[in-house]
Amino acid sequence: MGLIKKPLLLLMIDFKKLTAIINSNQSFLITTHVNPDADAIGSEIAFYKLLKMLGKKSVIVNHSSTPYNIKFLDTDDVIEKYDEALHKTLLNTSDVLVALDFNRSDRMVSMQKDFTESRQLKICIDHHQDAEVFVDHFFIDIEYAATGQILYDFIKSSGIVNINKEIAAPLYAAIMTDTGSFRFERTTANLHRLVAELLDTGIDPTEIYDQLYDESKLSKIKLLGKCLSSLELIANNSIGYMILTQKDFNEFSALESDTENFVNFIISIEGVKLGMLFIELKNGFKVSFRSKGKIPANKLAGIFGGGGHLNAAGARFKNSEMISMIPKILKEAENFFNKYSER
């Protein structure tokens, strides 16, 4: 199937079709986005265990290594890092290729070309906006708080397997993290009832939280300090931004994945409605956007070719110099903010 770049019209998820695809195929290759978070890894592990319970053959292959604080979800050490020499054949022989927790092909980075050029059946299960058509079947609903929640509803509605403790743990981690520990907008009464059912399997929420958030390496904490020291406010203190350079990462031997949630510190400041974290990469840079209320961070990211959720989004800039681009992006962000804050 060729790569088509056009907007995707989202419909309600057809769980019966997803069930049929799983039941009628035997081998699956599962992948997720660059720098995976707990929703990405948790969804992969839960889907892998689901397929294993059904006697299916499956493998998880990602562009990025699993962040150290999320590795505990991969209890059987099944996640593999993409190596074209080892995995290209699998991309061309597995019955189904499964994209989890992302909906744009460039989020696979090194896997993009081989994934999109494969003639095998491709599906995407996700909850983000602004999808690109690069698979055969989409199972997307942006009203879900997490991809892990979609998988929970799929399992419950289809009855394809029973949710045991092994599946509940990664689903809980996925949902807990993508809801900001149950404080974001899509944290509903139904979501809490769902989580209660996961807890009934015997998983330990304290242990999962501690692994994800209270086992940080010293290098991450030092990088956070450096990041916070770069904080600046503009637009009458309504917009904040921070900057991290490659020099900063090298100074503390820190990783890009260590910056997860750093940007949230900006919008925790009284009066700040829009936050941006600029991160210099080895090739280009990326910007994480966070907003409050009805300021659409995803639309701001979209101006730069990115996307995401209403209040959480991002964009990557390849072959671009971050320092020279920051003033242009800040000016665009301030104009954007003024436009939407007046509504």
N, C-alpha and C positions, 0 to 999 in steps of 0.2 A: 504493500500500500504506500503510495507517495505521500509526502508531507504536505499538508494543506494549511496555510495560514489564514484563518478566517474565524470570526467569532462563533462560539458554540451556543446554540439555544438549549437551555437546560430544561429538562422535564423531570417528573417524579421518577425516583429510582425504580427500575423494574427488577425486583428481587427474583421473580420467577425466571427471567432470562439469565440472571447471574447463576442461579441454581442449575439451570440447564447446561450452561457452559461448563460448570465444574463437573457435573455428572457425566457429560459426554466426552470429556478429555482426561488424559492420564498423566501428562507431565506439564509442569508449570515453572516458569522462571519469574521470580518476584524481585522488583527493584523499587527504589525510592529516590528522593531528591538529594542533591549535594548538601553536605553538612546536615545530616538528618537529626531531627529532634526526637523526643520520646513518642510523639504521635506517629511519626514515620516508622521508627524501629518497632514500637509496640504493635502497630498495625501489621507490619511484616511478620513478626513472630507469631501473632495470633492467627493470621491467615495461613502461615506455614503449618502451624499445629493443627488447624482445621483440616487442611489437606492431608496431613499425616494420619489423622484419625479416620479419614475416608479411604486410606490405602493408596493415595496418589503419590507420585514422585514429584518433588519440588526442590528448588534451590533458591537461595536469596543471594543476589549479587548487587553490590552498590558501588558507585563511584568513590564515595568517601569511606574512610574508616569509621567505625562506630565510636562516638565520643565516650571517654572512659567512664563517665557517670551513668551511662545508659547500657553499658555492656552487661550488667547484671540481668537484663531482660533476656539476653541470648544465652540461656542456661546450657544449651547443648553446643554452643560455639559453632553455629551453622552459617552465620553471615560471612560471605566471601567478598573481598575487594576486587573490583573489576580488573582483569588482565585479558587483553584482547586475544592473546595466544591461547589462553585457557578457556575463555568463555564465549568467544564469537560463535563457535560451533553450537553451543547450547542455545544461543539466541536464534539460531536458524533451524534447530531441531526440536525444541520444546513445543508442545502443542499450543500452549497459551503463554503470552508474555503479560505480566501484571504490573501496572504502574500504580503505586499506592502513595497517596498524600501529596500529589502534585499533578498539574494538568498542562504543563508546558514542557516540550521536549528538551529545551536547552538546560533544564534543571538536572538532567542526567550527565551533563558535561561530557566526559570521555566515552560514555555509553551511547550518546545521542545518535550518532551516525549508524552504528551497527543495529541499534534497537529500531530506529525508524525505517531502515532499509530491509529489515527482516520481513519475510512474507508470512510469518506465523500469525495466528490470531492474537490480537492485542486488546486488552481491556484496561480501563482506568477507573479506580475507585477513589473519590476525592471529595473535598468540601470547599475548595477555593473558587473564587470568581475568575472570569476572563480566561476561559479555557481555550486551548489551541487544539485543533483537530489533528491528532497524530496517532489515534488508535481506532479500532473497529467499533468498539462499544464503550460508551461512557456510563458510569454509575455515579453521578454527581448530584449533590444537593447542597447548596450553599447555606441552607438553614441549619445544618448540623454543626455542632460545636467542635467536632473532631472526626477524623476518618475512623478512629477507633469506635466512635458511636455508631457510624454507619455499619461497621462490621457487626457490632452487637445487634442492631436491629435486623440485619440480614440473617444472622444465626437464629435469632428468636422467631422471626416471622416465617422462615423457611423450615425450621426444625431440622436442618441438615446435620447438625451435631448437637450434643449437649454442652453447655458452657461449664467446663470444669475449672479447677483452680489454676491449671497451666495456661488456659486461655484467658481467664479472668484477670490475672496479674498484668500482662502486657496491655490489655484493653483498659484497665484502670489507670495505668501509667499514661496511656495515650490521652484519655479523656481528662484526667486531672491536670496535666501540664497544659493542654491546649485551651483549657478554661481558666488558666491562671489560678490554679488551686481553687476552682469553683467560685470565681468572683467576676468573670467576664459576662457580657450581655446575654449570651445564650445559655447561661446556667439557670435552668428552669426546674420546676417541681418534678416534671417527668424525668429530667436528667438525674436528679437526686434519687428518684425511685430506681432508675436503672443502676446507678452506682451501688445502691443498697443490695441489689441482687448480686452484683459482683462481689461485694463484701461477704455475702452469705456463703460464698464458696470456701471461705477460710483464709483469704489473702490478708496480709498485714499492711494497712495503709500507712502506718508510721514507718515501717521498714522501707517501703517503696519511696516515700517522701524523702527519708534520710539519704537513701542511695542517690536520688536525683539531685538534691539541693544541699545536703549537708556533708558532702564528701569531696569538696572542691580542693584541687591542688593549690599549693602556695603560689604557683606561677599565675593562676587565674586571679587570685585575690590581689596580687601586685599589679596585674594588668588592669583590673577594675579601678584600683587607686589612680593609676596613670590616666585612665579614661575619664574618671570623674574630675580630675584636675584640669582637663581640657574644656570643661563645660562652659558654654557661653549662651547668653539669652539675647534675643532680638525681638523686634516688633512689640515694643512695650512689654517685654517679658512674657509674651504669649507663646513664643517659639524658642525652643532650646536645641542645641546641637553639641555633639562631642566628636572628637577625631582620634583615631588610632592609626599609626603608621607602621610600616614593616619594621622600622627601627624599634618601636615599642615592643612588638612581638618578639623580636630577636633579643632584646634586652632581658626579657623575663623567660625566654624559652617557652612562650605561650603559643596556643593554637587559635585559629579562627573560630573553632567551635566553642572556645572558652568565652566568647562574647555573647553567647545566648542570654537574652533578657537584660543585657547592659542598658539598652535603649530605654527600658521601662523606668529607669531612675529619673530620666528627664521629665516624663509626664507625671512623676510623683511630686513634682515641685508645685506649690500653690500658684495657681494662675496660668500655668503652662498648658496649652491645648494641643500643641504639635511638637513632636520630638524627632530628631534625626541623628543617627549614628553613622559617621563616615568611617569606613574600614578600608585601608589600603591593602590590596592583594598583590601577589607576585606578578600578576598580569591584570592591571586595571584596579578597580576598586568597587565596593558595593555600599549601598545606603540602606539602612533599616529605618522605616518610618513608623511612628506610633502617634495616635491621636485620641482625643476624647470627644464624646458626644457625637455629633453628626458631621464632623470634619472627616471627609472620606480619604483616608490615607492611601487606599488602593488606587483612587483616581489620580492622586499626586504621583504615586509610583508609576502609574500608567503613562504619564507624560514622558517618562524616561524609559519606557519599554518594559517596566516591571508590573507587579500586580500583588494581589493578596486579599485581605479582608478589609472591611470598612475601617477598622481602627488599628490594623496591623498589616504592614505590607513591606515590600522591598524591591530594589532594582540593582542590577549589576551593569557595570560599565567596563567593557573589554578594551584593551589597548588605549586607555585614557589616563591622563595624569590627574590624580585626585586633587592636589593642591590648587591647580589652575581652574578646576571645574567647580570647586566648592562655592565661590562667590556667585556663580551663575545659578547653581541649584538653590542656594539660599534666597536669591532674588525671586526665582520662580516660586519657591515655597511661600514666601511672604505675600506675593501677589495672589497665589492660590488661597492662602489662609484668609486674606482680606475679602476675597470674593465669597467664600463660604461662611465666614463668620457674620457677614451682613445679612444672611438669609434668615 
